[in-house]
Amino acid sequence: MATIRDLGLVIGLMMAFFMASIVFADPDMLQDVCVAILKPAVAVNGFPCKNITDISANNFFFAGLVKPGLTNNALGVNVTQANVNQIPGLNTLGVSMARIDYAPGGLNPPHVHPRATEIVFVLTGELNVGFVNTDNKLFSKTIKAGEVFIFPRGLLHFQINNGKVPAAVIAGFNSQFPGTQRVADALFASSPKIDNGVLAKTFKIGTNLVEEIKFNLGPKM
């Protein structure tokens, strides 16, 4: 049986753990900037900081969103990221951007951003956009140049250009590295692959169709 001393030790350890979690749960920056070391020797949650003497204005600059991205691919869409990988000065700041270009008929297929809410501002053209909440309700709208739409964090969403001219948006995220997981790729092009039986039962389709989808989404030699 546990003694009073044993119980006291357990309670003490639990209190120490609780206090430590509070100490290290400070969401605010403790310095002016923390320019990312993108290939650190030790893995951390995020990126460690460069020495202040080793940074310059270029660490906070990126010109990659100026020009439209090429959309001559199967989906007719191009996403140009402007996150911490392109702008190391974003490290710890909790924001990033992207430019998304759409050919006529171009689709940014259903996907999620596990670490960020997204807000899009339409530069040119017109898009049909939408997201699905956890009750499987679709919130969809057609948006055009100068208008804004929001995709809540972690919810499935998409954009499609149903028009006859190209379209483009600027997207903002409340994360330095929002992450993107396309649903079709996650299910049918994972590595190693998800068992055909799981997918066939999930979608109520035959395993031959599962194989066909995997082949179409997989890397082409």
LUMGU-465412 format. One record per residue (C-alpha): residue in three letters; chain; residue number from 1; z, y, x. Coordinates in steps of 0.02 Angstrom, whole numbers, padded with zeros to 5 digits, always signed. Layout:
N
ALA	A	NUM	Z	Y	X
...
END
This chain:
221
MET	A	1	+00000	+00000	+00000
ALA	A	2	-00034	+00176	+00055
THR	A	3	+00118	+00271	+00116
ILE	A	4	+00158	+00453	+00084
ARG	A	5	+00105	+00486	+00264
ASP	A	6	-00063	+00400	+00235
LEU	A	7	-00094	+00498	+00077
GLY	A	8	-00050	+00659	+00165
LEU	A	9	-00174	+00618	+00304
VAL	A	10	-00314	+00583	+00179
ILE	A	11	-00278	+00743	+00082
GLY	A	12	-00273	+00840	+00245
LEU	A	13	-00441	+00771	+00300
MET	A	14	-00518	+00809	+00130
MET	A	15	-00454	+00988	+00138
ALA	A	16	-00521	+01009	+00315
PHE	A	17	-00692	+00945	+00261
PHE	A	18	-00691	+01060	+00109
MET	A	19	-00643	+01212	+00215
ALA	A	20	-00775	+01169	+00345
SER	A	21	-00909	+01158	+00210
ILE	A	22	-00859	+01332	+00151
VAL	A	23	-00866	+01402	+00327
PHE	A	24	-01042	+01336	+00358
ALA	A	25	-01109	+01379	+00184
ASP	A	26	-01145	+01561	+00226
PRO	A	27	-01321	+01601	+00159
ASP	A	28	-01329	+01770	+00243
MET	A	29	-01407	+01803	+00412
LEU	A	30	-01286	+01834	+00553
GLN	A	31	-01411	+01930	+00660
ASP	A	32	-01554	+02052	+00631
VAL	A	33	-01693	+01925	+00661
CYS	A	34	-01713	+01743	+00710
VAL	A	35	-01890	+01715	+00772
ALA	A	36	-01924	+01529	+00762
ILE	A	37	-01942	+01411	+00908
LEU	A	38	-02072	+01302	+00820
LYS	A	39	-02054	+01151	+00935
PRO	A	40	-01868	+01140	+00973
ALA	A	41	-01797	+01006	+01085
VAL	A	42	-01667	+00964	+00952
ALA	A	43	-01708	+00950	+00766
VAL	A	44	-01611	+01069	+00654
ASN	A	45	-01623	+01123	+00471
GLY	A	46	-01754	+01257	+00496
PHE	A	47	-01786	+01321	+00671
PRO	A	48	-01675	+01387	+00811
CYS	A	49	-01696	+01567	+00868
LYS	A	50	-01789	+01635	+01017
ASN	A	51	-01694	+01748	+01135
ILE	A	52	-01710	+01929	+01077
THR	A	53	-01788	+01973	+01245
ASP	A	54	-01930	+01850	+01214
ILE	A	55	-01994	+01918	+01048
SER	A	56	-02118	+02054	+01003
ALA	A	57	-02201	+02135	+00852
ASN	A	58	-02332	+01997	+00854
ASN	A	59	-02198	+01873	+00798
PHE	A	60	-02193	+01967	+00632
PHE	A	61	-02381	+01988	+00608
PHE	A	62	-02520	+01882	+00531
ALA	A	63	-02699	+01932	+00490
GLY	A	64	-02752	+01766	+00413
LEU	A	65	-02752	+01822	+00231
VAL	A	66	-02886	+01954	+00252
LYS	A	67	-03040	+01845	+00230
PRO	A	68	-03077	+01719	+00091
GLY	A	69	-03054	+01537	+00139
LEU	A	70	-03198	+01413	+00131
THR	A	71	-03205	+01322	-00035
ASN	A	72	-03347	+01200	+00003
ASN	A	73	-03240	+01045	-00026
ALA	A	74	-03216	+00917	-00164
LEU	A	75	-03087	+01023	-00257
GLY	A	76	-03171	+01191	-00229
VAL	A	77	-03009	+01271	-00168
ASN	A	78	-02937	+01334	-00005
VAL	A	79	-02755	+01377	+00029
THR	A	80	-02718	+01488	+00178
GLN	A	81	-02533	+01479	+00219
ALA	A	82	-02428	+01621	+00287
ASN	A	83	-02262	+01534	+00312
VAL	A	84	-02146	+01514	+00461
ASN	A	85	-02274	+01407	+00552
GLN	A	86	-02395	+01552	+00555
ILE	A	87	-02265	+01692	+00566
PRO	A	88	-02115	+01635	+00669
GLY	A	89	-02024	+01796	+00624
LEU	A	90	-02003	+01732	+00446
ASN	A	91	-01872	+01608	+00506
THR	A	92	-01710	+01628	+00403
LEU	A	93	-01786	+01767	+00295
GLY	A	94	-01821	+01657	+00144
VAL	A	95	-01996	+01722	+00103
SER	A	96	-02177	+01674	+00135
MET	A	97	-02351	+01698	+00063
ALA	A	98	-02518	+01613	+00042
ARG	A	99	-02694	+01658	-00008
ILE	A	100	-02783	+01538	-00125
ASP	A	101	-02972	+01548	-00149
TYR	A	102	-03064	+01456	-00288
ALA	A	103	-03249	+01419	-00307
PRO	A	104	-03315	+01421	-00487
GLY	A	105	-03234	+01266	-00561
GLY	A	106	-03114	+01255	-00414
LEU	A	107	-02948	+01167	-00445
ASN	A	108	-02781	+01179	-00359
PRO	A	109	-02723	+01011	-00429
PRO	A	110	-02551	+00973	-00503
HIS	A	111	-02419	+00991	-00367
VAL	A	112	-02241	+01048	-00336
HIS	A	113	-02152	+01159	-00210
PRO	A	114	-01982	+01076	-00184
ARG	A	115	-01904	+01225	-00097
ALA	A	116	-01972	+01379	-00185
THR	A	117	-02019	+01472	-00342
GLU	A	118	-02198	+01537	-00331
ILE	A	119	-02270	+01700	-00399
VAL	A	120	-02458	+01728	-00398
PHE	A	121	-02551	+01894	-00408
VAL	A	122	-02736	+01880	-00453
LEU	A	123	-02848	+01974	-00332
THR	A	124	-03015	+01932	-00411
GLY	A	125	-03084	+01822	-00548
GLU	A	126	-02996	+01731	-00688
LEU	A	127	-02891	+01573	-00687
ASN	A	128	-02811	+01453	-00809
VAL	A	129	-02637	+01415	-00744
GLY	A	130	-02487	+01319	-00805
PHE	A	131	-02327	+01225	-00767
VAL	A	132	-02234	+01082	-00853
ASN	A	133	-02046	+01087	-00874
THR	A	134	-01926	+00939	-00870
ASP	A	135	-01948	+00916	-01059
ASN	A	136	-02135	+00890	-01024
LYS	A	137	-02180	+01054	-01112
LEU	A	138	-02333	+01142	-01043
PHE	A	139	-02329	+01331	-01017
SER	A	140	-02510	+01385	-00989
LYS	A	141	-02604	+01549	-00987
THR	A	142	-02767	+01627	-00931
ILE	A	143	-02738	+01764	-00802
LYS	A	144	-02859	+01888	-00726
ALA	A	145	-02868	+02019	-00587
GLY	A	146	-02709	+02121	-00572
GLU	A	147	-02602	+02000	-00673
VAL	A	148	-02454	+01895	-00617
PHE	A	149	-02388	+01721	-00662
ILE	A	150	-02233	+01626	-00604
PHE	A	151	-02209	+01441	-00566
PRO	A	152	-02022	+01394	-00563
ARG	A	153	-01957	+01301	-00413
GLY	A	154	-01990	+01114	-00410
LEU	A	155	-02092	+01109	-00572
LEU	A	156	-02265	+01032	-00583
HIS	A	157	-02402	+01165	-00591
PHE	A	158	-02588	+01194	-00567
GLN	A	159	-02725	+01326	-00564
ILE	A	160	-02909	+01306	-00609
ASN	A	161	-03054	+01429	-00603
ASN	A	162	-03149	+01402	-00765
GLY	A	163	-03260	+01552	-00733
LYS	A	164	-03433	+01569	-00658
VAL	A	165	-03380	+01676	-00510
PRO	A	166	-03256	+01645	-00367
ALA	A	167	-03074	+01690	-00390
ALA	A	168	-02929	+01725	-00272
VAL	A	169	-02741	+01751	-00282
ILE	A	170	-02600	+01802	-00166
ALA	A	171	-02449	+01689	-00189
GLY	A	172	-02270	+01733	-00142
PHE	A	173	-02127	+01609	-00114
ASN	A	174	-01939	+01630	-00095
SER	A	175	-01937	+01510	+00053
GLN	A	176	-01998	+01522	+00231
PHE	A	177	-02072	+01347	+00209
PRO	A	178	-02093	+01301	+00025
GLY	A	179	-02173	+01131	+00053
THR	A	180	-02314	+01064	-00056
GLN	A	181	-02327	+00891	-00134
ARG	A	182	-02485	+00851	-00231
VAL	A	183	-02447	+00724	-00366
ALA	A	184	-02605	+00620	-00349
ASP	A	185	-02590	+00610	-00159
ALA	A	186	-02405	+00567	-00166
LEU	A	187	-02435	+00423	-00286
PHE	A	188	-02602	+00354	-00230
ALA	A	189	-02619	+00406	-00048
SER	A	190	-02443	+00381	+00021
SER	A	191	-02412	+00293	+00186
PRO	A	192	-02365	+00153	+00171
LYS	A	193	-02447	+00132	+00001
ILE	A	194	-02351	+00114	-00162
ASP	A	195	-02372	-00061	-00234
ASN	A	196	-02519	-00074	-00354
GLY	A	197	-02410	-00157	-00485
VAL	A	198	-02294	-00007	-00491
LEU	A	199	-02437	+00114	-00519
ALA	A	200	-02528	+00001	-00641
LYS	A	201	-02373	-00016	-00749
THR	A	202	-02331	+00170	-00736
PHE	A	203	-02502	+00228	-00794
LYS	A	204	-02541	+00077	-00904
ILE	A	205	-02702	+00040	-00811
GLY	A	206	-02770	-00110	-00718
THR	A	207	-02741	-00141	-00533
ASN	A	208	-02929	-00129	-00501
LEU	A	209	-02927	+00052	-00561
VAL	A	210	-02774	+00085	-00452
GLU	A	211	-02871	+00021	-00302
GLU	A	212	-03020	+00131	-00347
ILE	A	213	-02911	+00286	-00358
LYS	A	214	-02826	+00244	-00193
PHE	A	215	-02997	+00224	-00112
ASN	A	216	-03059	+00390	-00181
LEU	A	217	-02904	+00484	-00123
GLY	A	218	-02884	+00396	+00044
PRO	A	219	-02956	+00454	+00211
LYS	A	220	-03142	+00423	+00231
MET	A	221	-03206	+00345	+00390
END
